[in-house]
């Protein structure tokens, strides 16, 4: 039997793989997760991907609302931890990095 901590560790690692940049980004997310977690059922990976897409959507929303809600790294990470309590610090940093990328890339900081 796996503990909740073990499950959260796998989920966080899966999230980090899901959000990868670089050459791995060209490999479909479902394939990357299946190769990295063959012991996890397809249905669990599907549920994870649905939640990870929600995370990414929330990152976009935070970036789009930057003019009305300025977040420091710490306040951003606190807010995301409240929304997604399973996230560890590394996953929160991934979110914050993507948030900053969206802000700059889309010009929301202007």
C-alpha positions as CSV (number, residue, x, y, z in Angstrom):
1,X,0.0,0.0,0.0
2,X,1.3,3.4,-0.9
3,X,1.1,6.3,1.5
4,X,-0.4,9.7,0.6
5,X,3.2,11.1,0.7
6,X,4.4,8.5,-1.8
7,X,1.5,9.4,-4.1
8,X,2.1,13.1,-3.8
9,X,5.8,12.6,-4.6
10,X,4.9,10.7,-7.8
11,X,2.3,13.3,-8.7
12,X,4.7,16.1,-8.2
13,X,7.3,14.4,-10.3
14,X,4.7,13.7,-13.0
15,X,3.7,17.4,-12.9
16,X,7.3,18.5,-13.4
17,X,7.6,16.1,-16.4
18,X,4.2,17.4,-17.7
19,X,5.5,21.0,-17.6
20,X,8.9,20.3,-19.2
21,X,10.5,22.7,-21.7
22,X,13.1,22.0,-24.3
23,X,13.4,18.9,-26.5
24,X,11.2,16.8,-24.2
25,X,8.3,19.2,-24.9
26,X,8.1,17.7,-28.4
27,X,7.2,14.3,-26.9
28,X,3.5,14.1,-26.2
29,X,2.8,14.6,-22.5
30,X,0.8,11.4,-22.2
31,X,3.7,9.4,-23.7
32,X,6.2,11.0,-21.4
33,X,4.1,10.2,-18.3
34,X,3.4,6.7,-19.4
35,X,7.2,6.1,-20.0
36,X,8.1,7.7,-16.6
37,X,5.4,6.0,-14.6
38,X,4.5,2.6,-16.2
39,X,3.3,1.4,-12.8
40,X,0.6,4.0,-12.7
41,X,-2.7,3.2,-14.4
42,X,-3.8,5.0,-17.5
43,X,-6.8,6.3,-15.7
44,X,-4.7,7.8,-12.9
45,X,-2.4,9.4,-15.4
46,X,-5.4,10.8,-17.3
47,X,-6.8,12.3,-14.0
48,X,-3.4,13.8,-13.3
49,X,-3.2,15.3,-16.8
50,X,-6.7,16.9,-16.3
51,X,-5.5,18.4,-13.1
52,X,-2.2,19.5,-14.5
53,X,-4.1,21.3,-17.3
54,X,-6.1,23.1,-14.7
55,X,-2.9,24.2,-13.0
56,X,-1.6,25.5,-16.3
57,X,-4.9,27.3,-16.9
58,X,-4.6,28.9,-13.4
59,X,-1.1,30.1,-14.2
60,X,-2.4,31.8,-17.3
61,X,-5.2,33.5,-15.3
62,X,-2.7,34.7,-12.8
63,X,-0.5,36.1,-15.6
64,X,-3.4,37.8,-17.3
65,X,-4.4,39.5,-14.1
66,X,-1.0,40.8,-13.3
67,X,-2.0,44.4,-13.6
68,X,-4.7,44.0,-10.9
69,X,-2.9,41.5,-8.7
70,X,0.9,41.8,-8.5
71,X,2.4,38.7,-7.0
72,X,5.8,38.2,-5.5
73,X,7.3,34.8,-5.8
74,X,6.3,34.0,-2.3
75,X,2.7,35.3,-2.6
76,X,2.3,33.4,-5.9
77,X,3.5,30.2,-4.3
78,X,1.3,30.6,-1.3
79,X,-1.7,31.2,-3.5
80,X,-1.0,28.1,-5.6
81,X,-0.4,26.0,-2.6
82,X,-3.9,26.9,-1.4
83,X,-5.4,26.0,-4.7
84,X,-3.3,22.8,-5.2
85,X,-2.3,21.6,-1.8
86,X,-0.5,18.5,-3.2
87,X,2.2,20.6,-4.7
88,X,5.7,20.6,-3.3
89,X,8.2,23.5,-3.4
90,X,9.7,22.3,-6.7
91,X,6.4,22.1,-8.5
92,X,5.5,25.5,-7.1
93,X,8.7,26.9,-8.5
94,X,7.9,25.4,-11.9
95,X,4.5,27.2,-11.7
96,X,6.1,30.5,-10.7
97,X,8.6,30.2,-13.6
98,X,5.9,29.5,-16.1
99,X,3.9,32.4,-14.7
100,X,6.8,34.8,-15.1
101,X,7.4,33.5,-18.7
102,X,3.7,34.1,-19.6
103,X,3.9,37.6,-18.2
104,X,6.9,38.6,-20.2
105,X,6.1,36.6,-23.3
106,X,2.6,38.0,-23.6
107,X,3.6,41.5,-22.5
108,X,1.4,41.5,-19.5
109,X,4.2,43.3,-17.6
110,X,3.9,46.4,-19.8
